[in-house]
Amino acid sequence: MSNNRQKLELTWIGKEKRPKLEPRILIEDPDKSYGDRHTENMMIFGDNLLALKALEQDYAGCVKCASIDPPYNTGSAFTHYDDGLEHSLWLTMMRDRLEILRRLLAEDGSIWITIGDDEAHYLKVLCDEVFGRGNFISTVVWQKKYAPKSDSKYFSESHDFILSYAKALDKFKLGRLPKTTKQTDRYTNRDNDTRGPWKASDVLRNEERDYAIFPVKLPSGREVWPPSGTSWRFTKEKFDELIAENRIWFGVEGNARPAYKRFLSEVTDTIPSTTIWTYDEVGHNDESKKEMRAIFDTDLFATPKPERLIYRVMQLATNPGDLVLDSFAGSGTTGAVAHKMGRRWIMVELGEHCHTHILPRMKKVCDGTDQGGISQAVNWQGGGGFKYYDMAPSLLKKDRYDQWVINADFNAPMLAAAMAKHENFRYSPDEVHYWKQGQSSEKDFIFTTTVHLTPEHIDRINEEMLPGESLLICCKSHFDGADGKYDSITVKKIPSMLLGKCEFGRDDYSLNIVDMPRSGDEPAFVPAGPPVVETGKEKKKAKTEASSQLNIFDGVES
Ligand SMILES: C[S@@+](CC[C@H](N)C(=O)[O-])C[C@H]1O[C@@H](n2cnc3c(N)ncnc32)[C@H](O)[C@@H]1O
């Protein structure tokens, strides 16, 4: 019997497993930051799952546009990062990140994801689950190549997809594109009309309406009727009115079938974007490689996107001043475009190319010396800056007795900031009261101390507290009965108060396992479905797939 309550969903191995992420603090490295010290732009070096978690407390609901270009999972290993995650791991990797990205989006925000054929359709279903089917905006087809690859075995693949979702479709406003000169050039002024250029448009309707079937007398004296199966778009009275206003065109000789004169000054100067973005409009892969070559002489990043492509996304999804986030930054195209367009940005990149590619590129953008990409189009002259952040190490570490202890790398302010973050307080040390290090509401404070908490200490704090205020004290040790001595003061011990709340000591959730160990002893994984008659080549492929499936269990935390 069928179960009517069963929901439609994509399943994969390991879907039910969710990491318990440690909310890390971000630490600025001023030596790597650049330009304007008041900038809000952030370059974060590290795994994006931890970085997104680190951003969540301060930026939930703030991001107008997340524009991401994750590894496509094509099975090929590129120079700067690995792109061969096993399918289930890829889905888990994406799901975990998309869920936080959704929470970071503003109510009127949206997410745009570039993706190839290998995962596009799985990603669509996954996104339906994360963002809600009703918040799907569209799938755009981007023509990434301009010439066929002659050695293609099957199709010469010439497009990628861009999936877009709104956080809440009813609150999202999709931008429009300015008309191109190609489009406005279609408006001409063949009769020197004082109202300016116009375009001839059809006056026929593909349907016979009796009241709109009548002869129209041309200036040449000839009479024309609408062809059979059609009728005029206007009534006889309206037609006469339009002729009197010189809004009907009968050709240079006054003997052509009538056409309506649509004036450029009367139509909007923007148009909606179509869902096919051709390379002449938004660039192609070779264009982005050229952009790379203009910035870096050697060691080019393998899979950059053209600036014009991201420019189009920004035109449709953002306004000046909006916050843009790219958690798979690559060579930094999103940041470069957002910066040149006057948007604020946050980028995250795990690879060393964060230092070898993104930092030099963004410095050139700030200096105004990067005149490639969209610089000319937006008249980019330079300005602004960015702050560079490392992720703090894990707050807790195992000591040699296998006990969790506070990581010695944490100094007092770092510890206070980390504890505030763990307990959902905003870290903002008060200049008057040392015990007010952060707050969760106007009257609720947190205080972290590494010294032993004595009765005298807590009494002094209590005397300073105002009626209605409450305080959480996090300390390494305290006198018996500290918690409960005062109703308004809660006392907890570090690290025991943190244990079990999240996973400590893990710095990388990228699960990049392209060079997976292959052991002959491992049992073969048999996929569900009918048996396949294997050719030699397929046998080899099946072996690779089988070994990657086995590694699912190695790669996911139990
Ligand atoms: C397709 S590239 C992005 C290219 C980018 N759009 C550009 O124009 O240069 C994907 C990037 O995501 C990065 N990446 C993959 N997994 C990551 C993770 N877990 N955390 C941070 N970055 C990650 C890779 O190192 C790679 O640079």
The ligand as a Gaussian input file, in Angstrom:
#p B3LYP/6-31G(d) Opt

LIG

0 1
 C       35.126000      26.805000      -9.536000
 S       36.223000      27.523000      -8.425000
 C       35.607000      29.152000      -8.307000
 C       36.140000      30.045000      -9.391000
 C       35.711000      31.482000      -9.264000
 N       34.316000      31.670000      -9.603000
 C       36.554000      32.386000     -10.132000
 O       36.004000      33.116000     -10.956000
 O       37.744000      32.351000     -10.004000
 C       35.785000      26.795000      -6.888000
 C       36.641000      27.244000      -5.721000
 O       36.083000      26.772000      -4.508000
 C       37.137000      26.479000      -3.619000
 N       36.655000      25.564000      -2.579000
 C       36.293000      24.268000      -2.732000
 N       35.927000      23.751000      -1.546000
 C       36.061000      24.752000      -0.627000
 C       35.849000      24.826000       0.775000
 N       35.421000      23.783000       1.457000
 N       36.090000      25.993000       1.386000
 C       36.528000      27.078000       0.688000
 N       36.754000      27.071000      -0.640000
 C       36.518000      25.903000      -1.281000
 C       38.194000      25.849000      -4.513000
 O       39.474000      25.908000      -3.890000
 C       38.076000      26.708000      -5.759000
 O       38.979000      27.770000      -5.685000

